[in-house]
Amino acid sequence: MTRRLVCVGAGLSGLVSAYAAVKAARAQGTSIEVTVLEASARAGGNLVTERHEGFLIDGGPDSWVAAKPEATALCRELGLGDAIIETIPENRRVYLAHRGGLVKMPEGVVLGVPTKLGPMLRTPLLSWSAKARLVADLVLPPTEVPEGDVSIGELVARRLGREAAGAFVEPLLAGIYAGDAWSLSARATFPQLVEFAKRDRSLMHAARAAAPKRHAGGAPPSAFHSLRDGVGSLVDALVKALPEGSVRFGSPVASVTPGTETRWRVTLADGSHLDADDVVLGASTHLAATLVRPTSAPLADALAAVPYTSAATVFFAYPRRALAHPLDATGFVVPKREGMRLLAGTWVSSKWPHRAPEGTVLLRGFLGGLGREGALDRPDDELVSEARIDLERLMRFRAEPLFTRVYRFRQTSPLPSVGHHARVAAIRALLAAHPGLHAIGSAYEGVGIPDTIRLATKTGDAIGRG
Ligand SMILES: Cc1cc2nc3c(=O)[nH]c(=O)nc-3n(C[C@H](O)[C@H](O)[C@H](O)COP(=O)(O)OP(=O)(O)OC[C@H]3O[C@@H](n4cnc5c(N)ncnc54)[C@H](O)[C@@H]3O)c2cc1C
């Protein structure tokens, strides 16, 4: 008998779970029919790659953390092994916005935690009292790590002081999560730091011991991987790997309710429906909440309790000669105390090879984030000029861009805030009462591409095995 799987959303979650289910069923010699229902006209969700006037633009994510193997392994499995690229070696550093300009991140900062005292003592990024407070990490008695959760900002501040936490961890978290270090969960964002704090009296010492070793004088290893033709080529490869016609575009799902002949009935916005043995809810938890509310209000409430934020990216192409800055880094992050609209900036053509034609550069600014979601409601030209003011001020230039592009990501960035693991456990416990209903995505076990792929693969594989 052929089992039927319906995946809601053709982002990475929906596509990878469908792919893993087909693969597992094939390996067992059983048959499964998969349908991926996508509301919009394209696959990929947050992953959007475009070519424009010879530039290659990854509008959302541009890479994944190389130390997490799932995305790299999936690319190899799909025949994209030769297309995996690393960041440009000589630019493997970041700048920090400081007093309206840019200062290089001091050497040896790992997950926002300094590991070397010398660069810290020399940096203009900290006051002398903050430097003295930092040194106290080496001599103070161990800090107790609460059994429950604590914010990542608080965890680091207890050891290194609030100023150092605000200077390094806070902008890093804003750049990754578009969230606030003082409300994001330590256990859900940087669990390694929780382990360091438990294991070692000094956070700096523990971070140093765990830091990747680098060859003397050589560039540090590439912390990120991407694809030569952009992350969208992973999406294309996944769609191609699925049985033809599996992905249906322009098919927004309206509800998921218990079925009569099969376990589940998936109803689309146009009133049509599909029957399924398994349903994967692969979009945000707030969307999943809407879909399952007719079935279980407590499950819907638990799903809706995960907070999200929105972000926008604004791209600028310039002739290289218009910028005096050496652009010798992957970009910069902006501490909140700078009072700027930009959360971070990426020097795309310094970070990755072949993103901009010879003699030009491509820059990207991040806007929005927690408490600033309203920015996304403003028209493109306003977003462009806001990002441009900050870019030109920080990088000390003034020039007309060759072109600009704006991408909006509304409520698609989950915020694993304090208590996140308990919220996810509550969802899982309620889901257990609904066999065949699966909720996956970046809100559960990590927000990044590798985390999303890991959970989708695990879920699809279990469904495919039956
Ligand atoms: C701006 C930005 C930058 C990021 N940068 C990085 C990065 O550099 N590295 C990294 O590792 N991660 C990054 N991420 C995180 C990464 O994008 C996510 O881990 C991943 O894309 C999540 O995929 P998903 O399929 O779970 O969700 P999504 O990509 O949100 O996909 C959900 C899909 O469901 C569809 N959908 C919604 N409603 C319905 C409905 N009713 N019916 C049918 N379909 C529906 C949507 O149209 C969408 O296609 C970034 C995220 C953002 C927003």
The ligand as an SDF file (V2000), in Angstrom:
LIG
                    3D

 53 58  0  0  0  0  0  0  0  0999 V2000
   17.2770   37.1960    6.7200 C   0  0  0  0  0  0  0  0  0  0  0  0
   17.6790   35.8180    7.1480 C   0  0  0  0  0  0  0  0  0  0  0  0
   19.0040   35.4320    7.0630 C   0  0  0  0  0  0  0  0  0  0  0  0
   19.3960   34.1560    7.4570 C   0  0  0  0  0  0  0  0  0  0  0  0
   20.7090   33.8100    7.3380 N   0  0  0  0  0  0  0  0  0  0  0  0
   21.1080   32.5670    7.6440 C   0  0  0  0  0  0  0  0  0  0  0  0
   22.4570   32.1620    7.4060 C   0  0  0  0  0  0  0  0  0  0  0  0
   23.2750   32.9320    6.8740 O   0  0  0  0  0  0  0  0  0  0  0  0
   22.8200   30.8980    7.7530 N   0  0  0  0  0  0  0  0  0  0  0  0
   21.9210   30.0040    8.2960 C   0  0  0  0  0  0  0  0  0  0  0  0
   22.3170   28.8720    8.5940 O   0  0  0  0  0  0  0  0  0  0  0  0
   20.6230   30.3520    8.4980 N   0  0  0  0  0  0  0  0  0  0  0  0
   20.1900   31.6020    8.1740 C   0  0  0  0  0  0  0  0  0  0  0  0
   18.8680   31.9410    8.3300 N   0  0  0  0  0  0  0  0  0  0  0  0
   17.9320   30.9170    8.8310 C   0  0  0  0  0  0  0  0  0  0  0  0
   17.4290   30.0160    7.6880 C   0  0  0  0  0  0  0  0  0  0  0  0
   16.8460   30.8320    6.7190 O   0  0  0  0  0  0  0  0  0  0  0  0
   16.4360   28.9830    8.2140 C   0  0  0  0  0  0  0  0  0  0  0  0
   17.1150   28.0610    9.0350 O   0  0  0  0  0  0  0  0  0  0  0  0
   15.7380   28.1470    7.1340 C   0  0  0  0  0  0  0  0  0  0  0  0
   15.5870   28.8420    5.9350 O   0  0  0  0  0  0  0  0  0  0  0  0
   14.3770   27.6810    7.6490 C   0  0  0  0  0  0  0  0  0  0  0  0
   13.7100   26.9800    6.6340 O   0  0  0  0  0  0  0  0  0  0  0  0
   12.1960   26.5190    6.8140 P   0  0  0  0  0  0  0  0  0  0  0  0
   11.8480   25.7030    5.6340 O   0  0  0  0  0  0  0  0  0  0  0  0
   12.0090   25.8980    8.1470 O   0  0  0  0  0  0  0  0  0  0  0  0
   11.3300   27.8760    6.8370 O   0  0  0  0  0  0  0  0  0  0  0  0
   11.0440   28.9460    5.6990 P   0  0  0  0  0  0  0  0  0  0  0  0
   12.2550   29.2080    4.9020 O   0  0  0  0  0  0  0  0  0  0  0  0
   10.3760   30.0810    6.4030 O   0  0  0  0  0  0  0  0  0  0  0  0
    9.9950   28.2400    4.7210 O   0  0  0  0  0  0  0  0  0  0  0  0
    8.6240   28.1220    5.0120 C   0  0  0  0  0  0  0  0  0  0  0  0
    7.8600   27.9650    3.7020 C   0  0  0  0  0  0  0  0  0  0  0  0
    6.4810   27.7520    4.0120 O   0  0  0  0  0  0  0  0  0  0  0  0
    5.6980   28.4910    3.1030 C   0  0  0  0  0  0  0  0  0  0  0  0
    4.3660   28.7240    3.6740 N   0  0  0  0  0  0  0  0  0  0  0  0
    4.0050   29.6360    4.5870 C   0  0  0  0  0  0  0  0  0  0  0  0
    2.6850   29.5360    4.8450 N   0  0  0  0  0  0  0  0  0  0  0  0
    2.2200   28.5190    4.0890 C   0  0  0  0  0  0  0  0  0  0  0  0
    0.9220   27.9230    3.9320 C   0  0  0  0  0  0  0  0  0  0  0  0
   -0.1620   28.3480    4.6070 N   0  0  0  0  0  0  0  0  0  0  0  0
    0.7860   26.8930    3.0590 N   0  0  0  0  0  0  0  0  0  0  0  0
    1.8510   26.4350    2.3540 C   0  0  0  0  0  0  0  0  0  0  0  0
    3.0890   26.9870    2.4680 N   0  0  0  0  0  0  0  0  0  0  0  0
    3.2720   27.9890    3.3390 C   0  0  0  0  0  0  0  0  0  0  0  0
    6.5000   29.7620    2.8960 C   0  0  0  0  0  0  0  0  0  0  0  0
    6.0910   30.4560    1.7040 O   0  0  0  0  0  0  0  0  0  0  0  0
    7.9160   29.2080    2.8170 C   0  0  0  0  0  0  0  0  0  0  0  0
    8.2580   28.8510    1.4970 O   0  0  0  0  0  0  0  0  0  0  0  0
   18.4320   33.2310    7.9700 C   0  0  0  0  0  0  0  0  0  0  0  0
   17.0940   33.6240    8.0760 C   0  0  0  0  0  0  0  0  0  0  0  0
   16.7090   34.8930    7.6710 C   0  0  0  0  0  0  0  0  0  0  0  0
   15.2600   35.2930    7.7660 C   0  0  0  0  0  0  0  0  0  0  0  0
  1  2  1  0
  2  3  1  0
  2 52  2  0
  3  4  2  0
  4  5  1  0
  4 50  1  0
  5  6  2  0
  6  7  1  0
  6 13  1  0
  7  8  2  0
  7  9  1  0
  9 10  1  0
 10 11  2  0
 10 12  1  0
 12 13  2  0
 13 14  1  0
 14 15  1  0
 14 50  1  0
 15 16  1  0
 16 17  1  0
 16 18  1  0
 18 19  1  0
 18 20  1  0
 20 21  1  0
 20 22  1  0
 22 23  1  0
 23 24  1  0
 24 25  2  0
 24 26  1  0
 24 27  1  0
 27 28  1  0
 28 29  2  0
 28 30  1  0
 28 31  1  0
 31 32  1  0
 32 33  1  0
 33 34  1  0
 33 48  1  0
 34 35  1  0
 35 36  1  0
 35 46  1  0
 36 37  1  0
 36 45  1  0
 37 38  2  0
 38 39  1  0
 39 40  1  0
 39 45  2  0
 40 41  1  0
 40 42  2  0
 42 43  1  0
 43 44  2  0
 44 45  1  0
 46 47  1  0
 46 48  1  0
 48 49  1  0
 50 51  2  0
 51 52  1  0
 52 53  1  0
M  END
$$$$
